[in-house]
Amino acid sequence: MSIEVLFYTQLASILGYIAAAFVLYRLLVAQKDAVIELLKERNQSLVDRITVLETQSPDALVDALARRVEVARAEITELSHDSVKHKNEIREKEQDLAELQGKLGELTSLLKDTDLVCPTCHAPLMRRESHTVYGEINGREVEADILFTEYACGYATSDDRAEPLSKCGAES
Ligand SMILES: [Zn+2]
């Protein structure tokens, strides 16, 4: 091997080393730039968050929350007042209803007692007539008052008969 060849080989290896070092250097620089860019972005997002937090100071947050609680409390108070008012109204109505039912019961029993309604369906009385019949029993003249009663439902009786003349319409 001549000295010339040795020289060129040495030169080539030195140049290769320099080239490799340069590529590595470029790579490192590029990486550093990327890291700096990333850190810049992160920094910006932190600054943004700080700005947001500054506008929402603890006082502002507490105030907003307190206002919301106040509104809710007012609503609940209103609702409870309403329900008390409604409960009272309902109780009054229930009392009225109970009174009415009592009166209705009294009236119904009164009507039943006076035969003014059908004993089965409580339909009102339509007709009540009495007529006198004459007859002869064992040579003696007898007379009797017969009461004929007819209700709106069709129920009709005559007090000289055990069976009704016609049945109550609600019965069939
Ligand atoms: Zn009837």
Backbone and ligand atoms as CSV (ligand in chain L), in Angstrom:
chain,resi,resn,atom,element,x,y,z
A,1,MET,N,N,0.845,-1.193,0.000
A,1,MET,CA,C,0.000,0.000,0.000
A,1,MET,C,C,0.884,1.247,0.000
A,2,SER,N,N,0.550,2.165,-0.917
A,2,SER,CA,C,1.404,3.363,-1.007
A,2,SER,C,C,0.958,4.407,0.011
A,3,ILE,N,N,1.780,5.337,0.255
A,3,ILE,CA,C,1.494,6.415,1.223
A,3,ILE,C,C,0.320,7.252,0.731
A,4,GLU,N,N,0.238,7.369,-0.616
A,4,GLU,CA,C,-0.816,8.169,-1.222
A,4,GLU,C,C,-2.208,7.593,-0.887
A,5,VAL,N,N,-2.278,6.280,-1.050
A,5,VAL,CA,C,-3.553,5.593,-0.780
A,5,VAL,C,C,-3.926,5.758,0.690
A,6,LEU,N,N,-2.909,5.588,1.552
A,6,LEU,CA,C,-3.137,5.738,2.991
A,6,LEU,C,C,-3.682,7.129,3.313
A,7,PHE,N,N,-3.087,8.120,2.686
A,7,PHE,CA,C,-3.486,9.509,2.912
A,7,PHE,C,C,-4.958,9.741,2.557
A,8,TYR,N,N,-5.321,9.200,1.344
A,8,TYR,CA,C,-6.701,9.419,0.905
A,8,TYR,C,C,-7.692,8.696,1.797
A,9,THR,N,N,-7.286,7.513,2.258
A,9,THR,CA,C,-8.155,6.746,3.144
A,9,THR,C,C,-8.375,7.512,4.449
A,10,GLN,N,N,-7.280,8.043,4.964
A,10,GLN,CA,C,-7.358,8.835,6.204
A,10,GLN,C,C,-8.279,10.033,5.997
A,11,LEU,N,N,-8.058,10.719,4.852
A,11,LEU,CA,C,-8.848,11.920,4.557
A,11,LEU,C,C,-10.337,11.586,4.476
A,12,ALA,N,N,-10.618,10.468,3.774
A,12,ALA,CA,C,-12.023,10.060,3.608
A,12,ALA,C,C,-12.654,9.782,4.956
A,13,SER,N,N,-11.922,9.118,5.841
A,13,SER,CA,C,-12.499,8.777,7.145
A,13,SER,C,C,-12.713,10.019,7.997
A,14,ILE,N,N,-11.771,10.988,7.857
A,14,ILE,CA,C,-11.940,12.255,8.598
A,14,ILE,C,C,-13.158,13.024,8.088
A,15,LEU,N,N,-13.285,13.054,6.750
A,15,LEU,CA,C,-14.416,13.767,6.158
A,15,LEU,C,C,-15.732,13.100,6.572
A,16,GLY,N,N,-15.704,11.749,6.558
A,16,GLY,CA,C,-16.907,11.002,6.970
A,16,GLY,C,C,-17.264,11.338,8.402
A,17,TYR,N,N,-16.226,11.416,9.253
A,17,TYR,CA,C,-16.479,11.725,10.656
A,17,TYR,C,C,-17.096,13.113,10.806
A,18,ILE,N,N,-16.537,14.072,10.044
A,18,ILE,CA,C,-17.052,15.451,10.116
A,18,ILE,C,C,-18.508,15.498,9.640
A,19,ALA,N,N,-18.761,14.764,8.528
A,19,ALA,CA,C,-20.120,14.751,7.984
A,19,ALA,C,C,-21.097,14.179,9.006
A,20,ALA,N,N,-20.688,13.062,9.638
A,20,ALA,CA,C,-21.550,12.425,10.631
A,20,ALA,C,C,-21.816,13.373,11.792
A,21,ALA,N,N,-20.747,14.065,12.228
A,21,ALA,CA,C,-20.884,14.999,13.338
A,21,ALA,C,C,-21.842,16.132,12.972
A,22,PHE,N,N,-21.713,16.600,11.698
A,22,PHE,CA,C,-22.574,17.695,11.246
A,22,PHE,C,C,-24.052,17.277,11.224
A,23,VAL,N,N,-24.287,16.046,10.688
A,23,VAL,CA,C,-25.671,15.521,10.626
A,23,VAL,C,C,-26.240,15.405,12.039
A,24,LEU,N,N,-25.419,14.897,12.955
A,24,LEU,CA,C,-25.846,14.728,14.342
A,24,LEU,C,C,-26.180,16.081,14.968
A,25,TYR,N,N,-25.293,17.054,14.626
A,25,TYR,CA,C,-25.503,18.401,15.149
A,25,TYR,C,C,-26.825,18.977,14.656
A,26,ARG,N,N,-27.101,18.817,13.336
A,26,ARG,CA,C,-28.345,19.317,12.750
A,26,ARG,C,C,-29.552,18.661,13.420
A,27,LEU,N,N,-29.404,17.374,13.641
A,27,LEU,CA,C,-30.477,16.592,14.263
A,27,LEU,C,C,-30.783,17.136,15.654
A,28,LEU,N,N,-29.676,17.368,16.405
A,28,LEU,CA,C,-29.843,17.874,17.770
A,28,LEU,C,C,-30.489,19.257,17.776
A,29,VAL,N,N,-30.041,20.105,16.849
A,29,VAL,CA,C,-30.593,21.458,16.763
A,29,VAL,C,C,-32.082,21.402,16.457
A,30,ALA,N,N,-32.443,20.531,15.473
A,30,ALA,CA,C,-33.852,20.399,15.097
A,30,ALA,C,C,-34.683,19.934,16.287
A,31,GLN,N,N,-34.141,18.963,17.015
A,31,GLN,CA,C,-34.848,18.433,18.181
A,31,GLN,C,C,-35.048,19.533,19.223
A,32,LYS,N,N,-33.968,20.312,19.409
A,32,LYS,CA,C,-34.043,21.383,20.399
A,32,LYS,C,C,-35.131,22.392,20.017
A,33,ASP,N,N,-35.171,22.718,18.704
A,33,ASP,CA,C,-36.209,23.649,18.229
A,33,ASP,C,C,-37.606,23.098,18.524
A,34,ALA,N,N,-37.786,21.782,18.262
A,34,ALA,CA,C,-39.094,21.156,18.493
A,34,ALA,C,C,-39.465,21.246,19.967
A,35,VAL,N,N,-38.484,20.971,20.833
A,35,VAL,CA,C,-38.742,21.019,22.283
A,35,VAL,C,C,-39.103,22.430,22.693
A,36,ILE,N,N,-38.370,23.413,22.144
A,36,ILE,CA,C,-38.655,24.820,22.477
A,36,ILE,C,C,-40.077,25.190,22.033
A,37,GLU,N,N,-40.436,24.725,20.824
A,37,GLU,CA,C,-41.778,25.008,20.304
A,37,GLU,C,C,-42.848,24.425,21.223
A,38,LEU,N,N,-42.605,23.176,21.647
A,38,LEU,CA,C,-43.550,22.473,22.539
A,38,LEU,C,C,-43.696,23.227,23.855
A,39,LEU,N,N,-42.548,23.651,24.398
A,39,LEU,CA,C,-42.571,24.369,25.681
A,39,LEU,C,C,-43.298,25.705,25.544
A,40,LYS,N,N,-43.098,26.346,24.376
A,40,LYS,CA,C,-43.784,27.620,24.123
A,40,LYS,C,C,-45.297,27.423,24.144
A,41,GLU,N,N,-45.739,26.342,23.434
A,41,GLU,CA,C,-47.183,26.058,23.364
A,41,GLU,C,C,-47.747,25.802,24.759
A,42,ARG,N,N,-47.020,24.977,25.536
A,42,ARG,CA,C,-47.488,24.633,26.881
A,42,ARG,C,C,-47.581,25.896,27.743
A,43,ASN,N,N,-46.575,26.727,27.578
A,43,ASN,CA,C,-46.548,27.981,28.328
A,43,ASN,C,C,-47.773,28.838,27.993
A,44,GLN,N,N,-48.082,28.888,26.674
A,44,GLN,CA,C,-49.229,29.693,26.234
A,44,GLN,C,C,-50.517,29.160,26.849
A,45,SER,N,N,-50.665,27.840,26.855
A,45,SER,CA,C,-51.909,27.264,27.404
A,45,SER,C,C,-52.006,27.540,28.895
A,46,LEU,N,N,-50.842,27.531,29.582
A,46,LEU,CA,C,-50.852,27.858,31.023
A,46,LEU,C,C,-51.252,29.312,31.245
A,47,VAL,N,N,-50.715,30.197,30.372
A,47,VAL,CA,C,-51.074,31.619,30.479
A,47,VAL,C,C,-52.574,31.799,30.276
A,48,ASP,N,N,-53.116,31.064,29.269
A,48,ASP,CA,C,-54.562,31.140,29.012
A,48,ASP,C,C,-55.359,30.713,30.238
A,49,ARG,N,N,-54.921,29.590,30.854
A,49,ARG,CA,C,-55.648,29.088,32.024
A,49,ARG,C,C,-55.612,30.078,33.169
A,50,ILE,N,N,-54.425,30.714,33.327
A,50,ILE,CA,C,-54.310,31.705,34.404
A,50,ILE,C,C,-55.258,32.869,34.160
A,51,THR,N,N,-55.364,33.286,32.875
A,51,THR,CA,C,-56.273,34.388,32.536
A,51,THR,C,C,-57.709,34.025,32.896
A,52,VAL,N,N,-58.098,32.782,32.513
A,52,VAL,CA,C,-59.471,32.328,32.812
A,52,VAL,C,C,-59.708,32.310,34.314
A,53,LEU,N,N,-58.729,31.772,35.060
A,53,LEU,CA,C,-58.877,31.689,36.517
A,53,LEU,C,C,-58.943,33.065,37.154
A,54,GLU,N,N,-58.193,34.022,36.547
A,54,GLU,CA,C,-58.214,35.378,37.095
A,54,GLU,C,C,-59.588,36.027,36.933
A,55,THR,N,N,-60.227,35.770,35.750
A,55,THR,CA,C,-61.563,36.352,35.570
A,55,THR,C,C,-62.563,35.684,36.510
A,56,GLN,N,N,-62.368,34.356,36.743
A,56,GLN,CA,C,-63.252,33.665,37.683
A,56,GLN,C,C,-62.593,33.659,39.056
A,57,SER,N,N,-62.494,34.787,39.661
A,57,SER,CA,C,-61.872,34.863,40.985
A,57,SER,C,C,-62.762,34.135,41.994
A,58,PRO,N,N,-62.192,33.684,43.082
A,58,PRO,CA,C,-62.990,32.958,44.080
A,58,PRO,C,C,-64.232,33.738,44.509
A,59,ASP,N,N,-64.073,35.065,44.637
A,59,ASP,CA,C,-65.220,35.895,45.018
A,59,ASP,C,C,-66.348,35.786,44.003
A,60,ALA,N,N,-65.941,35.885,42.695
A,60,ALA,CA,C,-66.952,35.811,41.639
A,60,ALA,C,C,-67.659,34.459,41.678
A,61,LEU,N,N,-66.869,33.374,41.861
A,61,LEU,CA,C,-67.449,32.030,41.915
A,61,LEU,C,C,-68.415,31.909,43.088
A,62,VAL,N,N,-67.986,32.381,44.253
A,62,VAL,CA,C,-68.835,32.306,45.452
A,62,VAL,C,C,-70.109,33.110,45.253
A,63,ASP,N,N,-69.947,34.303,44.637
A,63,ASP,CA,C,-71.121,35.142,44.387
A,63,ASP,C,C,-72.123,34.426,43.499
A,64,ALA,N,N,-71.599,33.833,42.396
A,64,ALA,CA,C,-72.485,33.140,41.450
A,64,ALA,C,C,-73.209,31.998,42.148
A,65,LEU,N,N,-72.449,31.242,42.949
A,65,LEU,CA,C,-73.030,30.096,43.658
A,65,LEU,C,C,-74.076,30.566,44.653
A,66,ALA,N,N,-73.750,31.636,45.383
A,66,ALA,CA,C,-74.674,32.167,46.392
A,66,ALA,C,C,-75.972,32.615,45.743
A,67,ARG,N,N,-75.846,33.256,44.561
A,67,ARG,CA,C,-77.044,33.715,43.851
A,67,ARG,C,C,-77.918,32.532,43.453
A,68,ARG,N,N,-77.235,31.456,42.984
A,68,ARG,CA,C,-77.983,30.271,42.548
A,68,ARG,C,C,-78.724,29.633,43.741
A,69,VAL,N,N,-78.009,29.566,44.883
A,69,VAL,CA,C,-78.619,29.000,46.093
A,69,VAL,C,C,-79.822,29.832,46.521
A,70,GLU,N,N,-79.680,31.167,46.416
A,70,GLU,CA,C,-80.767,32.065,46.828
A,70,GLU,C,C,-82.008,31.831,45.966
A,71,VAL,N,N,-81.774,31.691,44.645
A,71,VAL,CA,C,-82.886,31.455,43.722
A,71,VAL,C,C,-83.579,30.139,44.058
A,72,ALA,N,N,-82.790,29.085,44.299
A,72,ALA,CA,C,-83.355,27.777,44.611
A,72,ALA,C,C,-84.161,27.832,45.901
A,73,ARG,N,N,-83.612,28.568,46.900
A,73,ARG,CA,C,-84.304,28.668,48.191
A,73,ARG,C,C,-85.642,29.380,48.011
A,74,ALA,N,N,-85.612,30.453,47.199
A,74,ALA,CA,C,-86.849,31.202,46.941
A,74,ALA,C,C,-87.887,30.303,46.280
A,75,GLU,N,N,-87.419,29.489,45.339
A,75,GLU,CA,C,-88.345,28.584,44.636
A,75,GLU,C,C,-88.955,27.577,45.600
A,76,ILE,N,N,-88.087,27.021,46.463
A,76,ILE,CA,C,-88.573,26.013,47.422
A,76,ILE,C,C,-89.586,26.644,48.379
A,77,THR,N,N,-89.268,27.866,48.846
A,77,THR,CA,C,-90.189,28.559,49.755
A,77,THR,C,C,-91.534,28.765,49.080
A,78,GLU,N,N,-91.458,29.218,47.807
A,78,GLU,CA,C,-92.689,29.455,47.056
A,78,GLU,C,C,-93.503,28.176,46.931
A,79,LEU,N,N,-92.762,27.087,46.585
A,79,LEU,CA,C,-93.429,25.799,46.407
A,79,LEU,C,C,-94.066,25.328,47.704
A,80,SER,N,N,-93.330,25.488,48.831
A,80,SER,CA,C,-93.876,24.997,50.099
A,80,SER,C,C,-95.086,25.832,50.509
A,81,HIS,N,N,-95.012,27.183,50.219
A,81,HIS,CA,C,-96.180,28.027,50.486
A,81,HIS,C,C,-97.356,27.523,49.659
A,82,ASP,N,N,-97.059,27.260,48.389
A,82,ASP,CA,C,-98.091,26.770,47.476
A,82,ASP,C,C,-98.716,25.499,48.006
A,83,SER,N,N,-97.834,24.554,48.442
A,83,SER,CA,C,-98.363,23.259,48.855
A,83,SER,C,C,-99.183,23.408,50.135
A,84,VAL,N,N,-98.743,24.338,51.041
A,84,VAL,CA,C,-99.536,24.582,52.257
A,84,VAL,C,C,-100.902,25.134,51.869
A,85,LYS,N,N,-100.862,26.115,50.921
A,85,LYS,CA,C,-102.107,26.722,50.463
A,85,LYS,C,C,-103.013,25.661,49.833
A,86,HIS,N,N,-102.404,24.818,48.964
A,86,HIS,CA,C,-103.185,23.774,48.301
A,86,HIS,C,C,-103.712,22.756,49.298
A,87,LYS,N,N,-102.854,22.411,50.301
A,87,LYS,CA,C,-103.298,21.447,51.311
A,87,LYS,C,C,-104.521,21.978,52.038
A,88,ASN,N,N,-104.453,23.281,52.404
A,88,ASN,CA,C,-105.590,23.881,53.101
A,88,ASN,C,C,-106.831,23.847,52.224
A,89,GLU,N,N,-106.635,24.218,50.956
A,89,GLU,CA,C,-107.772,24.211,50.027
A,89,GLU,C,C,-108.362,22.820,49.910
A,90,ILE,N,N,-107.442,21.820,49.782
A,90,ILE,CA,C,-107.904,20.440,49.627
A,90,ILE,C,C,-108.659,19.998,50.883
A,91,ARG,N,N,-108.123,20.395,52.074
A,91,ARG,CA,C,-108.794,20.008,53.323
A,91,ARG,C,C,-110.192,20.626,53.384
A,92,GLU,N,N,-110.273,21.916,52.990
A,92,GLU,CA,C,-111.583,22.570,52.984
A,92,GLU,C,C,-112.546,21.853,52.058
A,93,LYS,N,N,-112.035,21.517,50.863
A,93,LYS,CA,C,-112.889,20.840,49.879
A,93,LYS,C,C,-113.329,19.481,50.406
A,94,GLU,N,N,-112.392,18.789,51.086
A,94,GLU,CA,C,-112.732,17.473,51.633
A,94,GLU,C,C,-113.814,17.593,52.694
A,95,GLN,N,N,-113.704,18.654,53.523
A,95,GLN,CA,C,-114.721,18.880,54.546
A,95,GLN,C,C,-116.072,19.153,53.899
A,96,ASP,N,N,-116.043,20.033,52.860
A,96,ASP,CA,C,-117.281,20.323,52.129
A,96,ASP,C,C,-117.897,19.046,51.583
A,97,LEU,N,N,-117.017,18.213,51.005
A,97,LEU,CA,C,-117.484,16.978,50.385
A,97,LEU,C,C,-118.107,16.059,51.423
A,98,ALA,N,N,-117.428,15.952,52.598
A,98,ALA,CA,C,-117.943,15.089,53.662
A,98,ALA,C,C,-119.311,15.588,54.118
A,99,GLU,N,N,-119.453,16.926,54.258
A,99,GLU,CA,C,-120.741,17.498,54.668
A,99,GLU,C,C,-121.812,17.168,53.645
A,100,LEU,N,N,-121.448,17.360,52.352
A,100,LEU,CA,C,-122.409,17.092,51.282
A,100,LEU,C,C,-122.832,15.633,51.270
A,101,GLN,N,N,-121.836,14.740,51.498
A,101,GLN,CA,C,-122.164,13.313,51.494
A,101,GLN,C,C,-123.114,12.981,52.634
A,102,GLY,N,N,-122.859,13.608,53.792
A,102,GLY,CA,C,-123.740,13.398,54.945
A,102,GLY,C,C,-125.156,13.843,54.642
A,103,LYS,N,N,-125.253,15.055,54.046
A,103,LYS,CA,C,-126.573,15.593,53.711
A,103,LYS,C,C,-127.289,14.703,52.703
A,104,LEU,N,N,-126.513,14.232,51.713
A,104,LEU,CA,C,-127.077,13.363,50.684
A,104,LEU,C,C,-127.601,12.078,51.314
A,105,GLY,N,N,-126.803,11.525,52.256
A,105,GLY,CA,C,-127.222,10.300,52.941
A,105,GLY,C,C,-128.520,10.523,53.703
A,106,GLU,N,N,-128.603,11.656,54.444
A,106,GLU,CA,C,-129.829,11.981,55.204
A,106,GLU,C,C,-131.025,12.073,54.271
A,107,LEU,N,N,-130.795,12.823,53.164
A,107,LEU,CA,C,-131.873,13.044,52.200
A,107,LEU,C,C,-132.345,11.724,51.602
A,108,THR,N,N,-131.370,10.843,51.277
A,108,THR,CA,C,-131.708,9.558,50.666
A,108,THR,C,C,-132.529,8.703,51.617
A,109,SER,N,N,-132.100,8.674,52.884
A,109,SER,CA,C,-132.847,7.840,53.836
A,109,SER,C,C,-134.242,8.438,54.069
A,110,LEU,N,N,-134.317,9.781,54.069
A,110,LEU,CA,C,-135.609,10.460,54.229
A,110,LEU,C,C,-136.541,10.085,53.082
A,111,LEU,N,N,-135.996,10.124,51.856
A,111,LEU,CA,C,-136.808,9.803,50.677
A,111,LEU,C,C,-137.249,8.345,50.704
A,112,LYS,N,N,-136.346,7.477,51.155
A,112,LYS,CA,C,-136.682,6.049,51.224
A,112,LYS,C,C,-137.837,5.838,52.197
A,113,ASP,N,N,-137.749,6.536,53.338
A,113,ASP,CA,C,-138.779,6.384,54.368
A,113,ASP,C,C,-140.138,6.838,53.858
A,114,THR,N,N,-140.155,7.873,53.009
A,114,THR,CA,C,-141.432,8.423,52.557
A,114,THR,C,C,-141.918,7.782,51.265
A,115,ASP,N,N,-141.230,6.727,50.784
A,115,ASP,CA,C,-141.622,6.045,49.539
A,115,ASP,C,C,-141.607,6.974,48.336
A,116,LEU,N,N,-140.792,8.050,48.420
A,116,LEU,CA,C,-140.740,8.989,47.303
A,116,LEU,C,C,-139.754,8.557,46.220
A,117,VAL,N,N,-138.988,7.513,46.508
A,117,VAL,CA,C,-138.075,6.969,45.492
A,117,VAL,C,C,-138.237,5.453,45.427
A,118,CYS,N,N,-137.830,4.907,44.273
A,118,CYS,CA,C,-137.868,3.449,44.103
A,118,CYS,C,C,-136.937,2.810,45.132
A,119,PRO,N,N,-137.371,1.795,45.869
A,119,PRO,CA,C,-136.511,1.192,46.897
A,119,PRO,C,C,-135.274,0.497,46.312
A,120,THR,N,N,-135.301,0.162,45.034
A,120,THR,CA,C,-134.157,-0.528,44.434
A,120,THR,C,C,-133.154,0.458,43.844
A,121,CYS,N,N,-133.639,1.351,42.950
A,121,CYS,CA,C,-132.703,2.192,42.205
A,121,CYS,C,C,-132.832,3.670,42.557
A,122,HIS,N,N,-133.711,4.018,43.483
A,122,HIS,CA,C,-133.900,5.410,43.946
A,122,HIS,C,C,-134.400,6.333,42.839
A,123,ALA,N,N,-135.064,5.782,41.811
A,123,ALA,CA,C,-135.687,6.628,40.788
A,123,ALA,C,C,-136.883,7.350,41.425
A,124,PRO,N,N,-137.149,8.569,40.963
A,124,PRO,CA,C,-138.211,9.342,41.641
A,124,PRO,C,C,-139.625,8.793,41.385
A,125,LEU,N,N,-140.493,9.173,42.293
A,125,LEU,CA,C,-141.905,8.777,42.196
A,125,LEU,C,C,-142.565,9.516,41.036
A,126,MET,N,N,-143.362,8.780,40.234
A,126,MET,CA,C,-144.027,9.401,39.089
A,126,MET,C,C,-145.520,9.642,39.395
A,127,ARG,N,N,-146.100,8.672,39.987
A,127,ARG,CA,C,-147.564,8.739,40.162
A,127,ARG,C,C,-147.942,8.039,41.473
A,128,ARG,N,N,-148.845,8.642,42.200
A,128,ARG,CA,C,-149.385,7.963,43.389
A,128,ARG,C,C,-150.885,8.268,43.430
A,129,GLU,N,N,-151.669,7.231,43.274
A,129,GLU,CA,C,-153.123,7.414,43.223
A,129,GLU,C,C,-153.786,6.438,44.193
A,130,SER,N,N,-154.769,6.930,44.835
A,130,SER,CA,C,-155.553,5.977,45.642
A,130,SER,C,C,-156.988,5.981,45.133
A,131,HIS,N,N,-157.512,4.797,45.046
A,131,HIS,CA,C,-158.939,4.716,44.682
A,131,HIS,C,C,-159.635,3.705,45.591
A,132,THR,N,N,-160.886,3.933,45.722
A,132,THR,CA,C,-161.675,3.093,46.623
A,132,THR,C,C,-162.360,1.999,45.814
A,133,VAL,N,N,-162.235,0.799,46.306
A,133,VAL,CA,C,-162.945,-0.314,45.656
A,133,VAL,C,C,-164.049,-0.795,46.616
A,134,TYR,N,N,-165.108,-1.174,45.987
A,134,TYR,CA,C,-166.239,-1.671,46.790
A,134,TYR,C,C,-166.425,-3.149,46.516
A,135,GLY,N,N,-166.823,-3.849,47.526
A,135,GLY,CA,C,-167.060,-5.281,47.348
A,135,GLY,C,C,-168.031,-5.784,48.414
A,136,GLU,N,N,-168.262,-7.064,48.334
A,136,GLU,CA,C,-169.196,-7.682,49.277
A,136,GLU,C,C,-168.539,-8.906,49.850
A,137,ILE,N,N,-168.439,-8.965,51.138
A,137,ILE,CA,C,-167.899,-10.159,51.779
A,137,ILE,C,C,-168.940,-10.676,52.777
A,138,ASN,N,N,-169.372,-11.893,52.536
A,138,ASN,CA,C,-170.394,-12.541,53.394
A,138,ASN,C,C,-171.649,-11.667,53.545
A,139,GLY,N,N,-172.093,-11.132,52.440
A,139,GLY,CA,C,-173.317,-10.355,52.420
A,139,GLY,C,C,-173.174,-8.954,52.958
A,140,ARG,N,N,-171.985,-8.616,53.389
A,140,ARG,CA,C,-171.803,-7.257,53.898
A,140,ARG,C,C,-171.007,-6.438,52.896
A,141,GLU,N,N,-171.413,-5.217,52.745
A,141,GLU,CA,C,-170.679,-4.345,51.812
A,141,GLU,C,C,-169.401,-3.834,52.473
A,142,VAL,N,N,-168.336,-4.009,51.753
A,142,VAL,CA,C,-167.056,-3.493,52.289
A,142,VAL,C,C,-166.430,-2.559,51.262
A,143,GLU,N,N,-165.625,-1.661,51.732
A,143,GLU,CA,C,-164.878,-0.796,50.805
A,143,GLU,C,C,-163.426,-0.695,51.296
A,144,ALA,N,N,-162.560,-0.559,50.316
A,144,ALA,CA,C,-161.129,-0.497,50.678
A,144,ALA,C,C,-160.430,0.532,49.798
A,145,ASP,N,N,-159.458,1.228,50.399
A,145,ASP,CA,C,-158.644,2.190,49.632
A,145,ASP,C,C,-157.405,1.471,49.108
A,146,ILE,N,N,-157.252,1.560,47.843
A,146,ILE,CA,C,-156.077,0.917,47.233
A,146,ILE,C,C,-155.134,2.008,46.724
A,147,LEU,N,N,-153.875,1.846,47.103
A,147,LEU,CA,C,-152.869,2.856,46.725
A,147,LEU,C,C,-152.026,2.316,45.573
A,148,PHE,N,N,-152.032,3.056,44.481
A,148,PHE,CA,C,-151.236,2.680,43.315
A,148,PHE,C,C,-150.025,3.621,43.235
A,149,THR,N,N,-148.833,3.031,43.132
A,149,THR,CA,C,-147.591,3.827,43.119
A,149,THR,C,C,-146.731,3.436,41.926
A,150,GLU,N,N,-146.280,4.443,41.181
A,150,GLU,CA,C,-145.426,4.144,40.022
A,150,GLU,C,C,-144.205,5.075,40.040
A,151,TYR,N,N,-143.022,4.457,39.796
A,151,TYR,CA,C,-141.760,5.223,39.806
A,151,TYR,C,C,-141.229,5.381,38.381
A,152,ALA,N,N,-140.286,6.289,38.207
A,152,ALA,CA,C,-139.743,6.613,36.878
A,152,ALA,C,C,-139.051,5.420,36.229
A,153,CYS,N,N,-138.551,4.497,37.038
A,153,CYS,CA,C,-137.838,3.344,36.481
A,153,CYS,C,C,-138.787,2.253,36.004
A,154,GLY,N,N,-140.069,2.440,36.244
A,154,GLY,CA,C,-141.024,1.435,35.805
A,154,GLY,C,C,-141.590,0.603,36.945
A,155,TYR,N,N,-140.966,0.667,38.105
A,155,TYR,CA,C,-141.442,-0.092,39.261
A,155,TYR,C,C,-142.811,0.436,39.679
A,156,ALA,N,N,-143.778,-0.443,39.777
A,156,ALA,CA,C,-145.139,-0.021,40.137
A,156,ALA,C,C,-145.750,-1.021,41.108
A,157,THR,N,N,-146.410,-0.494,42.117
A,157,THR,CA,C,-147.041,-1.378,43.113
A,157,THR,C,C,-148.482,-0.958,43.341
A,158,SER,N,N,-149.217,-1.905,43.792
A,158,SER,CA,C,-150.579,-1.638,44.235
A,158,SER,C,C,-150.712,-2.363,45.567
A,159,ASP,N,N,-151.180,-1.670,46.599
A,159,ASP,CA,C,-151.069,-2.279,47.926
A,159,ASP,C,C,-152.103,-3.371,48.205
A,160,ASP,N,N,-152.909,-3.696,47.181
A,160,ASP,CA,C,-153.773,-4.875,47.359
A,160,ASP,C,C,-153.118,-6.138,46.803
A,161,ARG,N,N,-151.897,-5.993,46.284
A,161,ARG,CA,C,-151.201,-7.162,45.731
A,161,ARG,C,C,-149.826,-7.317,46.395
A,162,ALA,N,N,-149.456,-8.563,46.566
A,162,ALA,CA,C,-148.152,-8.846,47.179
A,162,ALA,C,C,-147.027,-8.599,46.167
A,163,GLU,N,N,-147.274,-8.971,44.898
A,163,GLU,CA,C,-146.253,-8.810,43.851
A,163,GLU,C,C,-146.374,-7.421,43.217
A,164,PRO,N,N,-145.284,-6.823,42.805
A,164,PRO,CA,C,-145.376,-5.522,42.114
A,164,PRO,C,C,-146.045,-5.662,40.757
A,165,LEU,N,N,-146.713,-4.593,40.320
A,165,LEU,CA,C,-147.383,-4.603,39.023
A,165,LEU,C,C,-146.362,-4.670,37.896
A,166,SER,N,N,-145.281,-3.946,38.055
A,166,SER,CA,C,-144.190,-4.088,37.104
A,166,SER,C,C,-142.875,-3.874,37.838
A,167,LYS,N,N,-141.834,-4.478,37.267
A,167,LYS,CA,C,-140.528,-4.498,37.961
A,167,LYS,C,C,-139.742,-3.203,37.747
A,168,CYS,N,N,-138.792,-2.996,38.621
A,168,CYS,CA,C,-137.856,-1.871,38.483
A,168,CYS,C,C,-136.973,-2.091,37.259
A,169,GLY,N,N,-136.809,-1.070,36.419
A,169,GLY,CA,C,-136.018,-1.184,35.197
A,169,GLY,C,C,-134.549,-1.501,35.470
A,170,ALA,N,N,-134.051,-1.096,36.630
A,170,ALA,CA,C,-132.639,-1.335,36.966
A,170,ALA,C,C,-132.405,-2.753,37.464
A,171,GLU,N,N,-133.485,-3.479,37.731
A,171,GLU,CA,C,-133.377,-4.817,38.333
A,171,GLU,C,C,-133.021,-5.877,37.294
A,172,SER,N,N,-133.580,-5.734,36.090
A,172,SER,CA,C,-133.414,-6.792,35.087
A,172,SER,C,C,-132.044,-6.773,34.454
L,1,ZN,ZN,ZN,-136.298,1.248,40.364
